[in-house]
Amino acid sequence: MLDKEFQYYLEHQDELLKVYNGKFIVIKGVSVIGNYETEVEAYSEIIKEHKPGTFLIQFCSPGKEDYFQSFHSRIVFA
């Protein structure tokens, strides 16, 4: 799930850093479709046009410390 998007980030991290360093970027397929200051802002804006689970929100920073994948679901655990 979203392997293509994460692989795109890994393969293009250096060039993405030149433009988006310190931003949360939204990747769908092999394209950056948005960049935001916070993860909450990225999610709340991108779901206006894209279905949850079809995009990756990734913090753009050098190194491997901030590698993560966010998955959002309508399931609530109590």
Buried (B, 14 or more C-beta within 10 A) or exposed (E): EBEEBBEBBEEEBEEBBEEBEEBBBBBBEEEBEBBBEEBEBBBEEBEEEBEEEEBBBBBBBEEEEEEEEBEEEEEEEE
